[in-house]
Amino acid sequence: MRILPDFMAKPILHNNRLFKVFHIKNIHSVQGKEIQGYFIVCPLLEISESKEDFILERLLEAGRFAARLGINILGLNSYISILPLDKEEVLTNKLKIPLTNGHALSAWSVIEAIYRVNRIKKIDLKRRTVAIIGATSSIGKLCAQKMLDYAQRVIINDVDQNRLKKLQELITNPGALEVIIERDSAKAARDADVIIISDYFSEMQDTLEELKPDAIVYHLGKLENISTKATVIETGLIKLPYPIKLRLNTGPTKDIVSAALAETMLLTFEGKFTNYSWCDNINPERLEEIANIAVRHGFEVWVPEAPVL
């Protein structure tokens, strides 16, 4: 598709259905268990350009195809929620297959990265301000709840102000840390020592250069064209106990995969075929549970700047 201009490539992708399936075998756990699975490549064009109904119908097609393959759980390999809550419920009801989007393990990868970087740099979060951009997303919400135990002050930012207010009420305890709502994402980031970008915010690319020089940014996925003196940590990646041949470029090496993919693998190892990181059922207990499952099977949060000692 790279050799075709957009006006030709997009109609082809729009009218094509599932056009590639990879059968992946020999995925091993340190427990001695072995699983297999499938990659179903499902072209959605640019998500920002696609309508919700188009995305829903394309995912339904992928799910029906997965059901014919006899799969036990379907994972959406995405850092962000590509469907609103009501559409996720439609997907659940129509497919009758357990679903997960990997948000629990993705959130844990952020928390673990913060813990390890702080340990190496000898940072005391009790004296720091944390800003969460995209705080009402499922990943942002989990990070906000976990930061209650660590930070001095938490700034929460997102587009939906009503959801922000509900989140503030949820995580505010009398006598506990200060929770501040900031509508301007750039200002929220400028005022913080630690910034968690838990969803894709394109405007953050232009404001990173305004951060404190000693600030640390934790971002799900790569930030391109960064112009900042702050430290930027890529999160959302998991190191597998053994390399596998995925036949797709999913990470820097054959033993690094996204947290979303790793969560689907872990649930399969456990035989835990239920709607896991899905709809509105993700909570801190589930985050702790998937973290423990990951340790049990030898899956490790990958943070090159702060390796496990």
VOVEXMAR-276576 format. One record per residue (C-alpha): residue in one letter; x, y, z; residue number from 1. Coordinates in nm, 3 decimals, padded with zeros to 5 digits. Example, Ala and Ser with C-alpha at 12.3 -4.5 7.8 and 13.67 -1.06 7.14 Angstrom:
# VOVEXMAR-276576
+--------+---------+---------+---------+-----+
: residu :    east :   north :      up : num :
+--------+---------+---------+---------+-----+
:      a :  01.230 : -00.450 :  00.780 :   1 :
:      s :  01.367 : -00.106 :  00.714 :   2 :
+--------+---------+---------+---------+-----+
This chain:
# VOVEXMAR-276576
+--------+---------+---------+---------+-----+
: residu :    east :   north :      up : num :
+--------+---------+---------+---------+-----+
:      m :  00.000 :  00.000 :  00.000 :   1 :
:      r :  00.296 :  00.234 :  00.050 :   2 :
:      i :  00.344 :  00.270 : -00.326 :   3 :
:      l : -00.017 :  00.382 : -00.379 :   4 :
:      p : -00.141 :  00.739 : -00.328 :   5 :
:      d : -00.401 :  00.791 : -00.052 :   6 :
:      f : -00.690 :  00.841 : -00.295 :   7 :
:      m : -00.630 :  00.486 : -00.426 :   8 :
:      a : -00.520 :  00.308 : -00.107 :   9 :
:      k : -00.806 :  00.420 :  00.118 :  10 :
:      p : -01.092 :  00.290 : -00.101 :  11 :
:      i : -00.910 : -00.042 : -00.137 :  12 :
:      l : -00.871 : -00.075 :  00.240 :  13 :
:      h : -01.226 :  00.042 :  00.303 :  14 :
:      n : -01.376 : -00.222 :  00.076 :  15 :
:      n : -01.144 : -00.505 :  00.175 :  16 :
:      r : -01.244 : -00.734 :  00.457 :  17 :
:      l : -00.998 : -00.931 :  00.672 :  18 :
:      f : -00.703 : -00.961 :  00.444 :  19 :
:      k : -00.436 : -01.139 :  00.644 :  20 :
:      v : -00.431 : -01.404 :  00.916 :  21 :
:      f : -00.121 : -01.535 :  01.091 :  22 :
:      h : -00.126 : -01.857 :  01.293 :  23 :
:      i :  00.116 : -01.821 :  01.585 :  24 :
:      k :  00.235 : -02.138 :  01.760 :  25 :
:      n :  00.467 : -02.236 :  02.044 :  26 :
:      i :  00.404 : -01.953 :  02.290 :  27 :
:      h :  00.551 : -02.072 :  02.620 :  28 :
:      s :  00.520 : -01.974 :  02.986 :  29 :
:      v :  00.781 : -02.035 :  03.254 :  30 :
:      q :  00.514 : -02.259 :  03.407 :  31 :
:      g :  00.570 : -02.502 :  03.119 :  32 :
:      k :  00.236 : -02.421 :  02.955 :  33 :
:      e :  00.202 : -02.370 :  02.581 :  34 :
:      i : -00.063 : -02.183 :  02.384 :  35 :
:      q : -00.126 : -02.083 :  02.024 :  36 :
:      g : -00.329 : -01.811 :  01.862 :  37 :
:      y : -00.398 : -01.596 :  01.558 :  38 :
:      f : -00.326 : -01.246 :  01.440 :  39 :
:      i : -00.621 : -01.120 :  01.239 :  40 :
:      v : -00.520 : -00.804 :  01.055 :  41 :
:      c : -00.828 : -00.586 :  01.041 :  42 :
:      p : -00.782 : -00.264 :  00.836 :  43 :
:      l : -00.957 :  00.033 :  00.996 :  44 :
:      l : -00.786 :  00.311 :  00.800 :  45 :
:      e : -00.698 :  00.600 :  01.029 :  46 :
:      i : -00.919 :  00.553 :  01.335 :  47 :
:      s : -00.968 :  00.928 :  01.366 :  48 :
:      e : -01.117 :  00.933 :  01.014 :  49 :
:      s : -01.342 :  00.630 :  01.059 :  50 :
:      k : -01.697 :  00.646 :  01.184 :  51 :
:      e : -01.793 :  00.445 :  01.493 :  52 :
:      d : -02.041 :  00.229 :  01.300 :  53 :
:      f : -01.775 :  00.140 :  01.040 :  54 :
:      i : -01.527 :  00.044 :  01.314 :  55 :
:      l : -01.792 : -00.159 :  01.497 :  56 :
:      e : -01.894 : -00.351 :  01.185 :  57 :
:      r : -01.532 : -00.424 :  01.092 :  58 :
:      l : -01.458 : -00.554 :  01.445 :  59 :
:      l : -01.774 : -00.766 :  01.435 :  60 :
:      e : -01.649 : -00.925 :  01.113 :  61 :
:      a : -01.313 : -00.994 :  01.275 :  62 :
:      g : -01.483 : -01.144 :  01.580 :  63 :
:      r : -01.706 : -01.371 :  01.373 :  64 :
:      f : -01.405 : -01.491 :  01.180 :  65 :
:      a : -01.221 : -01.554 :  01.509 :  66 :
:      a : -01.516 : -01.759 :  01.632 :  67 :
:      r : -01.495 : -01.979 :  01.324 :  68 :
:      l : -01.128 : -02.039 :  01.408 :  69 :
:      g : -01.237 : -02.168 :  01.751 :  70 :
:      i : -01.067 : -01.900 :  01.961 :  71 :
:      n : -01.144 : -01.869 :  02.334 :  72 :
:      i : -01.077 : -01.497 :  02.385 :  73 :
:      l : -01.041 : -01.203 :  02.148 :  74 :
:      g : -00.792 : -00.926 :  02.225 :  75 :
:      l : -00.797 : -00.584 :  02.063 :  76 :
:      n : -00.433 : -00.487 :  02.030 :  77 :
:      s : -00.473 : -00.115 :  02.093 :  78 :
:      y : -00.345 :  00.131 :  02.352 :  79 :
:      i : -00.658 :  00.345 :  02.334 :  80 :
:      s : -01.031 :  00.284 :  02.341 :  81 :
:      i : -01.133 :  00.284 :  01.977 :  82 :
:      l : -01.502 :  00.251 :  02.061 :  83 :
:      p : -01.724 :  00.434 :  02.311 :  84 :
:      l : -01.873 :  00.233 :  02.598 :  85 :
:      d : -02.213 :  00.178 :  02.433 :  86 :
:      k : -02.048 :  00.036 :  02.118 :  87 :
:      e : -01.828 : -00.193 :  02.329 :  88 :
:      e : -02.145 : -00.333 :  02.484 :  89 :
:      v : -02.293 : -00.394 :  02.138 :  90 :
:      l : -01.975 : -00.580 :  02.039 :  91 :
:      t : -01.999 : -00.792 :  02.354 :  92 :
:      n : -02.364 : -00.882 :  02.302 :  93 :
:      k : -02.333 : -00.966 :  01.933 :  94 :
:      l : -02.012 : -01.170 :  01.945 :  95 :
:      k : -02.067 : -01.384 :  02.256 :  96 :
:      i : -01.687 : -01.418 :  02.279 :  97 :
:      p : -01.484 : -01.294 :  02.578 :  98 :
:      l : -01.301 : -00.971 :  02.493 :  99 :
:      t : -01.012 : -00.771 :  02.632 : 100 :
:      n : -00.828 : -00.460 :  02.517 : 101 :
:      g : -00.526 : -00.500 :  02.743 : 102 :
:      h : -00.583 : -00.183 :  02.943 : 103 :
:      a : -00.524 : -00.347 :  03.282 : 104 :
:      l : -00.173 : -00.468 :  03.191 : 105 :
:      s : -00.105 : -00.145 :  02.999 : 106 :
:      a : -00.185 :  00.056 :  03.312 : 107 :
:      w :  00.034 : -00.174 :  03.520 : 108 :
:      s :  00.322 : -00.118 :  03.278 : 109 :
:      v :  00.299 :  00.256 :  03.348 : 110 :
:      i :  00.288 :  00.210 :  03.727 : 111 :
:      e :  00.578 : -00.037 :  03.721 : 112 :
:      a :  00.783 :  00.195 :  03.500 : 113 :
:      i :  00.729 :  00.485 :  03.740 : 114 :
:      y :  00.828 :  00.270 :  04.038 : 115 :
:      r :  01.148 :  00.144 :  03.875 : 116 :
:      v :  01.259 :  00.481 :  03.736 : 117 :
:      n :  01.195 :  00.646 :  04.074 : 118 :
:      r :  01.401 :  00.379 :  04.246 : 119 :
:      i :  01.698 :  00.428 :  04.013 : 120 :
:      k :  01.680 :  00.808 :  04.023 : 121 :
:      k :  01.603 :  00.809 :  04.397 : 122 :
:      i :  01.286 :  01.015 :  04.345 : 123 :
:      d :  01.034 :  01.049 :  04.627 : 124 :
:      l :  00.690 :  01.091 :  04.467 : 125 :
:      k :  00.552 :  01.208 :  04.800 : 126 :
:      r :  00.726 :  01.537 :  04.717 : 127 :
:      r :  00.617 :  01.547 :  04.351 : 128 :
:      t :  00.319 :  01.652 :  04.140 : 129 :
:      v :  00.181 :  01.399 :  03.890 : 130 :
:      a : -00.028 :  01.505 :  03.588 : 131 :
:      i : -00.244 :  01.250 :  03.406 : 132 :
:      i : -00.341 :  01.348 :  03.052 : 133 :
:      g : -00.642 :  01.149 :  02.938 : 134 :
:      a : -00.734 :  01.078 :  03.298 : 135 :
:      t : -01.088 :  00.952 :  03.234 : 136 :
:      s : -00.976 :  00.678 :  02.993 : 137 :
:      s : -00.967 :  00.336 :  03.156 : 138 :
:      i : -00.585 :  00.344 :  03.170 : 139 :
:      g : -00.578 :  00.701 :  03.300 : 140 :
:      k : -00.838 :  00.623 :  03.564 : 141 :
:      l : -00.639 :  00.324 :  03.691 : 142 :
:      c : -00.320 :  00.532 :  03.704 : 143 :
:      a : -00.501 :  00.807 :  03.893 : 144 :
:      q : -00.629 :  00.560 :  04.152 : 145 :
:      k : -00.283 :  00.406 :  04.199 : 146 :
:      m : -00.117 :  00.748 :  04.234 : 147 :
:      l : -00.320 :  00.797 :  04.553 : 148 :
:      d : -00.061 :  00.582 :  04.729 : 149 :
:      y :  00.245 :  00.763 :  04.599 : 150 :
:      a :  00.215 :  01.127 :  04.491 : 151 :
:      q :  00.188 :  01.454 :  04.682 : 152 :
:      r : -00.052 :  01.609 :  04.431 : 153 :
:      v : -00.234 :  01.477 :  04.124 : 154 :
:      i : -00.353 :  01.691 :  03.832 : 155 :
:      i : -00.616 :  01.525 :  03.614 : 156 :
:      n : -00.693 :  01.641 :  03.260 : 157 :
:      d : -00.929 :  01.527 :  02.988 : 158 :
:      v : -01.189 :  01.655 :  02.744 : 159 :
:      d : -01.506 :  01.547 :  02.928 : 160 :
:      q : -01.535 :  01.773 :  03.232 : 161 :
:      n : -01.828 :  01.584 :  03.385 : 162 :
:      r : -01.629 :  01.259 :  03.386 : 163 :
:      l : -01.331 :  01.446 :  03.531 : 164 :
:      k : -01.544 :  01.573 :  03.818 : 165 :
:      k : -01.668 :  01.219 :  03.891 : 166 :
:      l : -01.309 :  01.092 :  03.887 : 167 :
:      q : -01.203 :  01.368 :  04.125 : 168 :
:      e : -01.482 :  01.270 :  04.366 : 169 :
:      l : -01.385 :  00.902 :  04.336 : 170 :
:      i : -01.018 :  00.947 :  04.423 : 171 :
:      t : -01.037 :  01.236 :  04.672 : 172 :
:      n : -01.018 :  01.135 :  05.038 : 173 :
:      p : -01.032 :  01.375 :  05.334 : 174 :
:      g : -00.680 :  01.447 :  05.455 : 175 :
:      a : -00.524 :  01.264 :  05.157 : 176 :
:      l : -00.340 :  01.404 :  04.856 : 177 :
:      e : -00.464 :  01.701 :  04.657 : 178 :
:      v : -00.653 :  01.622 :  04.334 : 179 :
:      i : -00.682 :  01.914 :  04.089 : 180 :
:      i : -00.880 :  01.938 :  03.765 : 181 :
:      e : -00.696 :  02.125 :  03.490 : 182 :
:      r : -00.876 :  02.181 :  03.159 : 183 :
:      d : -00.562 :  02.286 :  02.970 : 184 :
:      s : -00.346 :  01.979 :  02.900 : 185 :
:      a : -00.038 :  02.192 :  02.828 : 186 :
:      k : -00.067 :  02.374 :  03.163 : 187 :
:      a : -00.127 :  02.046 :  03.347 : 188 :
:      a :  00.195 :  01.908 :  03.200 : 189 :
:      r :  00.395 :  02.225 :  03.267 : 190 :
:      d :  00.300 :  02.224 :  03.636 : 191 :
:      a :  00.396 :  01.859 :  03.693 : 192 :
:      d :  00.713 :  01.669 :  03.777 : 193 :
:      v :  00.574 :  01.341 :  03.639 : 194 :
:      i :  00.343 :  01.335 :  03.336 : 195 :
:      i :  00.141 :  01.028 :  03.236 : 196 :
:      i : -00.003 :  01.049 :  02.884 : 197 :
:      s : -00.256 :  00.768 :  02.901 : 198 :
:      d : -00.424 :  00.830 :  02.568 : 199 :
:      y : -00.328 :  00.982 :  02.235 : 200 :
:      f : -00.321 :  01.361 :  02.263 : 201 :
:      s : -00.167 :  01.511 :  01.949 : 202 :
:      e : -00.138 :  01.858 :  02.099 : 203 :
:      m :  00.105 :  01.724 :  02.358 : 204 :
:      q :  00.369 :  01.697 :  02.085 : 205 :
:      d :  00.392 :  02.077 :  02.065 : 206 :
:      t :  00.396 :  02.143 :  02.439 : 207 :
:      l :  00.656 :  01.892 :  02.558 : 208 :
:      e :  00.934 :  02.145 :  02.507 : 209 :
:      e :  00.772 :  02.365 :  02.774 : 210 :
:      l :  00.806 :  02.104 :  03.050 : 211 :
:      k :  01.031 :  02.130 :  03.351 : 212 :
:      p :  01.385 :  02.017 :  03.257 : 213 :
:      d :  01.378 :  01.744 :  03.522 : 214 :
:      a :  01.025 :  01.628 :  03.439 : 215 :
:      i :  00.963 :  01.266 :  03.338 : 216 :
:      v :  00.702 :  01.176 :  03.076 : 217 :
:      y :  00.548 :  00.826 :  03.065 : 218 :
:      h :  00.375 :  00.762 :  02.735 : 219 :
:      l :  00.198 :  00.460 :  02.588 : 220 :
:      g :  00.379 :  00.418 :  02.259 : 221 :
:      k :  00.639 :  00.632 :  02.088 : 222 :
:      l :  00.633 :  01.011 :  02.084 : 223 :
:      e :  00.770 :  01.128 :  01.750 : 224 :
:      n :  00.972 :  01.444 :  01.690 : 225 :
:      i :  01.023 :  01.519 :  02.058 : 226 :
:      s :  01.172 :  01.856 :  02.146 : 227 :
:      t :  01.221 :  01.860 :  02.521 : 228 :
:      k :  01.488 :  01.839 :  02.787 : 229 :
:      a :  01.258 :  01.621 :  02.995 : 230 :
:      t :  01.304 :  01.244 :  03.014 : 231 :
:      v :  01.053 :  01.050 :  02.802 : 232 :
:      i :  00.981 :  00.685 :  02.891 : 233 :
:      e :  00.793 :  00.460 :  02.649 : 234 :
:      t :  00.557 :  00.225 :  02.833 : 235 :
:      g :  00.303 : -00.038 :  02.732 : 236 :
:      l :  00.560 : -00.301 :  02.633 : 237 :
:      i :  00.611 : -00.646 :  02.786 : 238 :
:      k :  00.912 : -00.877 :  02.765 : 239 :
:      l :  00.816 : -01.241 :  02.713 : 240 :
:      p :  01.008 : -01.520 :  02.887 : 241 :
:      y :  01.097 : -01.674 :  02.548 : 242 :
:      p :  01.119 : -01.520 :  02.199 : 243 :
:      i :  00.840 : -01.613 :  01.958 : 244 :
:      k :  00.795 : -01.584 :  01.582 : 245 :
:      l :  00.500 : -01.348 :  01.545 : 246 :
:      r :  00.556 : -01.289 :  01.170 : 247 :
:      l :  00.466 : -00.926 :  01.231 : 248 :
:      n :  00.677 : -00.634 :  01.349 : 249 :
:      t :  00.517 : -00.581 :  01.692 : 250 :
:      g :  00.816 : -00.461 :  01.893 : 251 :
:      p :  01.190 : -00.393 :  01.895 : 252 :
:      t :  01.281 : -00.763 :  01.934 : 253 :
:      k :  01.113 : -01.102 :  01.910 : 254 :
:      d :  01.052 : -01.118 :  02.285 : 255 :
:      i :  00.889 : -00.772 :  02.321 : 256 :
:      v :  00.514 : -00.729 :  02.261 : 257 :
:      s :  00.249 : -00.476 :  02.350 : 258 :
:      a :  00.081 : -00.504 :  02.689 : 259 :
:      a : -00.251 : -00.555 :  02.510 : 260 :
:      l : -00.119 : -00.861 :  02.327 : 261 :
:      a :  00.055 : -00.990 :  02.640 : 262 :
:      e : -00.265 : -00.960 :  02.844 : 263 :
:      t : -00.453 : -01.175 :  02.590 : 264 :
:      m : -00.176 : -01.436 :  02.609 : 265 :
:      l : -00.178 : -01.436 :  02.990 : 266 :
:      l : -00.554 : -01.481 :  03.012 : 267 :
:      t : -00.522 : -01.777 :  02.772 : 268 :
:      f : -00.245 : -01.933 :  02.984 : 269 :
:      e : -00.476 : -01.900 :  03.287 : 270 :
:      g : -00.785 : -02.028 :  03.106 : 271 :
:      k : -00.951 : -01.706 :  03.221 : 272 :
:      f : -01.194 : -01.660 :  02.936 : 273 :
:      t : -01.400 : -01.365 :  03.050 : 274 :
:      n : -01.451 : -01.001 :  02.946 : 275 :
:      y : -01.144 : -00.875 :  03.128 : 276 :
:      s : -01.025 : -00.524 :  03.034 : 277 :
:      w : -01.353 : -00.439 :  02.872 : 278 :
:      c : -01.641 : -00.194 :  02.903 : 279 :
:      d : -01.642 : -00.036 :  03.247 : 280 :
:      n : -01.529 : -00.334 :  03.454 : 281 :
:      i : -01.160 : -00.246 :  03.507 : 282 :
:      n : -01.058 : -00.162 :  03.864 : 283 :
:      p : -00.736 : -00.153 :  04.070 : 284 :
:      e : -00.799 : -00.509 :  04.192 : 285 :
:      r : -00.800 : -00.635 :  03.833 : 286 :
:      l : -00.481 : -00.440 :  03.767 : 287 :
:      e : -00.311 : -00.612 :  04.060 : 288 :
:      e : -00.447 : -00.948 :  03.948 : 289 :
:      i : -00.307 : -00.927 :  03.593 : 290 :
:      a :  00.027 : -00.806 :  03.733 : 291 :
:      n :  00.046 : -01.116 :  03.953 : 292 :
:      i : -00.050 : -01.341 :  03.661 : 293 :
:      a :  00.227 : -01.180 :  03.452 : 294 :
:      v :  00.487 : -01.253 :  03.721 : 295 :
:      r :  00.364 : -01.610 :  03.753 : 296 :
:      h :  00.420 : -01.676 :  03.383 : 297 :
:      g :  00.750 : -01.488 :  03.352 : 298 :
:      f :  00.618 : -01.182 :  03.166 : 299 :
:      e :  00.806 : -00.864 :  03.259 : 300 :
:      v :  00.736 : -00.494 :  03.204 : 301 :
:      w :  01.001 : -00.374 :  02.958 : 302 :
:      v :  01.165 : -00.046 :  03.060 : 303 :
:      p :  01.520 : -00.024 :  02.916 : 304 :
:      e :  01.589 :  00.290 :  03.121 : 305 :
:      a :  01.517 :  00.100 :  03.442 : 306 :
:      p :  01.575 : -00.276 :  03.400 : 307 :
:      v :  01.474 : -00.527 :  03.663 : 308 :
:      l :  01.765 : -00.581 :  03.904 : 309 :
+--------+---------+---------+---------+-----+
